[in-house]
Amino acid sequence: MALLKDSLSRIKPSATIAVTDKARALKAAGRDVIGLGAGEPDFDTPDNIKKAAIKAIESGKASKYTAVDGIPELKAAIVKKFKRENKLDYKPGQIIVGTGGKQVLFNALMVTLNPGDEVLIPAPFWVSYPDMVLLAGGEPAIVPTRMEDGFKMRPEALEKAITPRTKWIIFNSPSNPTGAAYTKSELKAVTEVLARHPQVWVMSDDMYEHLVYDDFEFFSPAQLEPRLYERTLTVNGVSKAYCMTGWRIGYAGGREDLIKAMAMLQSQSTSNPAAVSQWASVEALEGPQDFIAKHNAIFKERRDLCVSMLNQARGLHCPKPEGAFYVYPSCAGAIGRTAPSGKTIETDEDFVTELLEAEGVAVVQGTPFGFGPAFRISYATKTEDLAEACRRIQRFCGNLK
Ligand SMILES: Cc1ncc(COP(=O)(O)O)c(C=O)c1O
């Protein structure tokens, strides 16, 4: 009898973690490597949040189990956040806190998918979505987008992808990996289609909500289309905007029966998310927010630097995204050329492997995100390192024969 369960063969390890590990190994071996693979801010958690955590530890509030779905203080702060920032009304019973947005998304899929249920995932997508759907027993149904459309789904493409088996759409704006964010009118076109299909639930992954540039205005689907409120799970977290990836807190608001089922699953798996992180998150949501604008000014400068430098690299084309901290250039113009090692570049995986070997720059190939040949750069890294990495990418592309 095989050791591992059969359904495990449906999934694969995260490609983003794999490239980060490879870059780390090269660095440990003494190579000069610039890692642009990791999807987390280079900034440290703000001091007021750290202090709130220390206070929680010292006062004993972090020592014990908490309610599985989160401490009342954090749920109250989340209710206020949804009202303040998204004009969404949720009661505390409609809120769940989990160990990262990742667990919240996973819980929701696990408690809702029956075999054969389809989940629409617009491509390019965050690498974990299809694997989570598969693990939960559902079928990912990829909805293609085009680079010319800024990687945003056309309403006709969405309409065409919906079937009687469609249970969810996972909607992510601003997007990992492209940084694409839907404007109010682009989102309205999508929610209009969804409103016509009452069997489709909407999982809105708003993780990068605060990371938008050039006066972009963010809207969440249930905010823009009240007809979707009852069947939308609005997912968010403190990882990205509050520089708290290591603290592992994500949350969601949605229909009470769904939230209850997710909490039941969590009660039988991880129980409550770490108490200290929950108290830190109360401070994140309720404390000063001014550092977000400061970080965004830096992120915007880095985005503009990357877009400009990558568009000067031979064979690359890099659209300018509205948000997150990623750019997603096409490397179609490098395919068929020969790298300094003598290897012909046939895929985007070859491109990133040769780039890492030749120039010590770690990026992630596009294919696992559902769109290639392309690659993802995370610009959440020091500006000098980013400029140097872009110079090396230009040199690498220029040296291809
Ligand atoms: C689009 C998207 N959603 C969700 C997550 C999960 O974030 P966390 O589990 O840290 O809250 C990430 C993290 O990379 C992400 O990029």
The ligand as an SDF file (V2000), in Angstrom:
LIG
                    3D

 16 16  0  0  0  0  0  0  0  0999 V2000
   -3.0360   36.8550   -3.6380 C   0  0  0  0  0  0  0  0  0  0  0  0
   -2.6920   36.3560   -2.2940 C   0  0  0  0  0  0  0  0  0  0  0  0
   -3.6530   35.9240   -1.4820 N   0  0  0  0  0  0  0  0  0  0  0  0
   -3.4060   35.4470   -0.2680 C   0  0  0  0  0  0  0  0  0  0  0  0
   -2.1180   35.3810    0.2150 C   0  0  0  0  0  0  0  0  0  0  0  0
   -1.9090   34.8130    1.5860 C   0  0  0  0  0  0  0  0  0  0  0  0
   -1.3370   35.6670    2.4690 O   0  0  0  0  0  0  0  0  0  0  0  0
   -1.2240   35.3090    4.0040 P   0  0  0  0  0  0  0  0  0  0  0  0
   -1.4830   33.8650    4.1760 O   0  0  0  0  0  0  0  0  0  0  0  0
    0.1540   35.7150    4.3990 O   0  0  0  0  0  0  0  0  0  0  0  0
   -2.2830   36.1400    4.6950 O   0  0  0  0  0  0  0  0  0  0  0  0
   -1.0620   35.8090   -0.5880 C   0  0  0  0  0  0  0  0  0  0  0  0
    0.3300   35.6860   -0.1250 C   0  0  0  0  0  0  0  0  0  0  0  0
    1.2760   35.6670   -0.8710 O   0  0  0  0  0  0  0  0  0  0  0  0
   -1.3550   36.3230   -1.8640 C   0  0  0  0  0  0  0  0  0  0  0  0
   -0.3760   36.7540   -2.6850 O   0  0  0  0  0  0  0  0  0  0  0  0
  1  2  1  0
  2  3  1  0
  2 15  2  0
  3  4  2  0
  4  5  1  0
  5  6  1  0
  5 12  2  0
  6  7  1  0
  7  8  1  0
  8  9  2  0
  8 10  1  0
  8 11  1  0
 12 13  1  0
 12 15  1  0
 13 14  2  0
 15 16  1  0
M  END
$$$$
